[in-house]
Amino acid sequence: MTLKKAIIIGASSGIGKELAKILSFEGYIVGLVARRTANLIELQKQLPNKAFIKTVDISCPNKAKNLIEELIREMGGIDLFVISSGVGHLNPDLNLSYEQEVIDVNVSGFVAMSNVAYKHFLSKGSGHLLGISSIGALMPNPSAPAYNASKVFVSNYLVSIRHKLESQTNNVVVTDVKCGFVDTNMAKGDKNKMFWVASPEKVALQIYDGLKKKKKLIYVSKRWRTIAWVLKVISLMR
């Protein structure tokens, strides 16, 4: 039996790390990608199946694109491409360096990674691209404008790629994952004041469940679907 192969961008911590564990234990050969090599090596030691490592900073999109294409060749092709990398800052004073970092990773880096996945799966005629967005894509945030705006971009870009692929092939799935509060370093502010905070392990399990069902849209945790509906109604009433 041929093992499935997956690349996880942002595998060194949080959701990406937990999803890499699940995929490996479910029989996948995984490509672990992040900026922190030591974290990737430590994760690689914990996995039951073969795992490749590639140190990549997606905020440098051209270099990152070349490195990921190289990794795909090393792995002999892939079936699943997960983009979990992201940064966010509470930035009410609009510090430009913080805003630029968010754009470099969450927008420019995301586009570069999506571009690689799109071209690979189109040439192969099958595959699954999964991107991690946020419930923040459905609302503005004066304290973190670049972050929420970047997640609007991520979700819209994924839908656009899905439509483009559907006109060319029926065998590539594109999934937009909208996360609520997750207990990672990305969750800024007082976590005691946040509600429905889910662990990365729980989120990764729900994502994997949706991935198996080839869902186009996943809310994690699932109760955020109701909040999303309310936010969309409010948006229409404005």
C-alpha positions as CSV (number, residue, x, y, z in Angstrom):
1,M,0.0,0.0,0.0
2,T,1.3,3.4,-1.0
3,L,1.4,5.8,2.0
4,K,-0.1,9.3,1.5
5,K,2.2,12.2,1.8
6,A,1.6,15.6,3.3
7,I,3.5,18.9,3.8
8,I,2.7,21.0,6.8
9,I,3.8,24.6,6.7
10,G,4.2,25.8,10.3
11,A,4.8,22.4,11.8
12,S,7.0,23.6,14.7
13,S,4.3,24.5,17.1
14,G,0.5,24.9,17.7
15,I,-2.0,23.5,15.3
16,G,0.5,22.6,12.6
17,K,2.5,20.5,15.1
18,E,-0.5,18.6,16.4
19,L,-1.8,18.0,12.9
20,A,1.6,16.7,11.8
21,K,1.4,14.2,14.7
22,I,-2.1,13.0,13.8
23,L,-1.2,12.6,10.1
24,S,1.9,10.6,10.9
25,F,0.1,8.3,13.3
26,E,-2.6,7.8,10.6
27,G,0.0,6.6,8.2
28,Y,1.2,9.7,6.3
29,I,4.7,10.5,5.3
30,V,5.0,14.1,6.3
31,G,7.2,17.1,5.3
32,L,7.7,19.3,8.3
33,V,8.3,23.0,7.5
34,A,9.0,26.0,9.7
35,R,11.7,28.5,10.6
36,R,12.8,26.8,13.8
37,T,15.0,23.8,12.8
38,A,15.5,22.5,16.4
39,N,11.7,22.2,16.9
40,L,11.3,20.3,13.7
41,I,14.0,17.8,14.6
42,E,12.4,17.3,18.0
43,L,9.0,16.7,16.4
44,Q,10.6,14.3,13.8
45,K,11.9,12.1,16.6
46,Q,8.3,11.7,18.0
47,L,6.7,10.6,14.8
48,P,6.1,6.9,13.9
49,N,6.4,7.3,10.1
50,K,9.1,8.9,7.9
51,A,9.3,12.7,8.2
52,F,11.2,15.1,6.0
53,I,12.4,18.5,7.4
54,K,12.9,21.8,5.6
55,T,13.7,25.0,7.3
56,V,11.8,27.8,5.6
57,D,10.9,31.4,6.3
58,I,7.7,32.0,4.2
59,S,8.1,35.8,4.7
60,C,10.7,35.5,2.0
61,P,8.3,34.2,-0.6
62,N,10.6,33.6,-3.6
63,K,13.2,31.7,-1.6
64,A,10.4,29.8,0.3
65,K,8.7,28.8,-3.0
66,N,11.9,27.3,-4.3
67,L,12.6,25.4,-1.1
68,I,9.1,23.9,-1.0
69,E,9.3,22.8,-4.6
70,E,12.6,21.2,-3.7
71,L,10.9,19.4,-0.7
72,I,8.1,18.1,-3.0
73,R,10.7,16.6,-5.3
74,E,12.5,15.0,-2.4
75,M,9.2,13.5,-1.2
76,G,8.3,12.2,-4.6
77,G,5.1,14.3,-4.8
78,I,2.4,14.9,-2.1
79,D,-1.3,14.4,-1.6
80,L,-2.0,17.1,1.0
81,F,-0.6,20.6,1.6
82,V,-1.4,22.3,4.9
83,I,-0.6,26.0,5.4
84,S,-0.7,26.6,9.2
85,S,1.9,29.4,9.5
86,G,0.8,32.7,10.7
87,V,1.7,35.7,12.9
88,G,-0.5,38.2,14.7
89,H,0.0,41.2,16.9
90,L,-2.2,43.4,19.0
91,N,-1.3,46.6,17.4
92,P,-3.7,49.4,18.3
93,D,-1.0,52.1,17.6
94,L,-0.5,50.7,14.1
95,N,3.2,50.1,14.5
96,L,4.2,49.7,10.9
97,S,6.8,47.0,11.5
98,Y,4.2,44.8,13.2
99,E,1.7,45.3,10.4
100,Q,4.3,44.6,7.8
101,E,5.3,41.3,9.5
102,V,1.7,40.1,9.4
103,I,1.4,41.0,5.7
104,D,4.7,39.3,4.9
105,V,3.8,36.0,6.5
106,N,0.0,35.8,6.4
107,V,-0.4,37.3,2.9
108,S,2.7,37.2,0.8
109,G,3.9,33.9,2.4
110,F,0.5,32.4,2.1
111,V,0.2,33.3,-1.6
112,A,3.7,31.8,-2.3
113,M,2.8,28.5,-0.5
114,S,-0.7,28.3,-2.2
115,N,1.0,28.9,-5.6
116,V,3.3,25.9,-5.1
117,A,0.4,23.7,-4.0
118,Y,-1.9,24.8,-6.8
119,K,0.6,24.1,-9.5
120,H,1.6,20.7,-8.1
121,F,-1.9,19.5,-7.7
122,L,-3.0,20.8,-11.0
123,S,-0.1,19.0,-12.8
124,K,-0.9,15.8,-10.7
125,G,-4.6,16.1,-11.3
126,S,-5.5,15.5,-7.6
127,G,-4.7,16.7,-4.1
128,H,-5.9,18.6,-1.1
129,L,-4.9,22.2,-0.1
130,L,-5.9,23.2,3.4
131,G,-5.4,26.7,4.8
132,I,-5.8,27.9,8.4
133,S,-7.8,31.1,8.5
134,S,-9.7,32.6,11.5
135,I,-13.2,33.6,12.6
136,G,-11.5,37.0,12.6
137,A,-11.9,37.0,8.8
138,L,-15.6,37.8,9.5
139,M,-15.1,41.0,11.5
140,P,-12.8,44.0,11.8
141,N,-10.5,44.4,14.8
142,P,-9.2,47.9,15.6
143,S,-6.6,46.4,17.9
144,A,-5.3,44.0,15.2
145,P,-6.3,45.4,11.9
146,A,-3.6,43.7,9.7
147,Y,-4.2,40.3,11.3
148,N,-8.0,40.3,10.7
149,A,-7.6,41.7,7.3
150,S,-5.0,39.1,6.4
151,K,-7.5,36.3,7.4
152,V,-10.1,37.9,5.1
153,F,-7.4,37.6,2.3
154,V,-6.6,34.0,3.2
155,S,-10.2,32.8,3.1
156,N,-11.0,34.7,-0.1
157,Y,-7.9,33.5,-1.8
158,L,-8.7,29.9,-0.9
159,V,-12.2,30.2,-2.3
160,S,-10.8,31.8,-5.5
161,I,-8.3,28.9,-6.0
162,R,-11.1,26.4,-5.4
163,H,-13.2,28.0,-8.1
164,K,-10.2,28.1,-10.5
165,L,-9.4,24.5,-9.9
166,E,-13.0,23.3,-10.3
167,S,-13.0,24.7,-13.8
168,Q,-9.9,22.7,-14.6
169,T,-10.2,19.4,-12.6
170,N,-12.7,17.8,-10.2
171,N,-10.1,16.0,-8.1
172,V,-8.5,18.8,-6.0
173,V,-10.1,19.8,-2.7
174,V,-9.5,23.2,-1.2
175,T,-10.5,23.7,2.5
176,D,-10.8,26.9,4.4
177,V,-10.4,26.4,8.2
178,K,-11.8,29.2,10.3
179,C,-10.5,28.9,13.9
180,G,-11.9,30.5,17.0
181,F,-9.7,31.1,20.0
182,V,-6.9,28.5,20.3
183,D,-4.6,28.1,23.2
184,T,-1.4,28.9,21.4
185,N,1.1,31.8,21.3
186,M,-1.0,33.3,18.6
187,A,-3.8,34.0,21.1
188,K,-3.1,37.5,22.2
189,G,-4.5,39.1,25.3
190,D,-5.9,37.7,28.6
191,K,-6.9,34.1,27.8
192,N,-9.0,34.1,31.0
193,K,-11.3,36.7,29.3
194,M,-11.6,34.6,26.1
195,F,-14.4,32.2,25.6
196,W,-14.5,28.8,23.9
197,V,-10.7,28.5,23.9
198,A,-9.8,25.2,22.4
199,S,-6.5,23.3,22.7
200,P,-4.3,22.8,19.6
201,E,-4.9,19.0,20.0
202,K,-8.7,19.4,19.9
203,V,-8.5,21.7,17.0
204,A,-6.2,19.4,15.0
205,L,-8.5,16.4,15.6
206,Q,-11.5,18.4,14.3
207,I,-9.5,19.6,11.3
208,Y,-8.4,16.0,10.5
209,D,-12.0,14.8,10.8
210,G,-13.1,17.5,8.3
211,L,-10.1,16.7,6.1
212,K,-11.2,13.1,5.8
213,K,-14.7,14.2,4.8
214,K,-13.2,16.6,2.2
215,K,-15.1,19.5,3.6
216,K,-14.6,22.9,1.9
217,L,-15.2,24.9,5.1
218,I,-14.4,23.8,8.6
219,Y,-15.1,25.8,11.8
220,V,-13.1,24.9,14.9
221,S,-14.3,24.4,17.4
222,K,-17.6,23.5,15.7
223,R,-19.7,25.9,17.9
224,W,-18.0,28.8,16.1
225,R,-20.3,28.1,13.1
226,T,-23.1,29.8,15.0
227,I,-21.0,32.8,15.8
228,A,-20.0,33.0,12.1
229,W,-23.7,33.0,11.1
230,V,-24.4,35.9,13.6
231,L,-21.5,37.9,12.3
232,K,-22.6,37.5,8.7
233,V,-26.1,38.7,9.6
234,I,-24.7,41.7,11.5
235,S,-22.5,42.5,8.5
236,L,-25.5,42.5,6.1
237,M,-27.5,44.8,8.5
238,R,-24.8,47.5,8.5
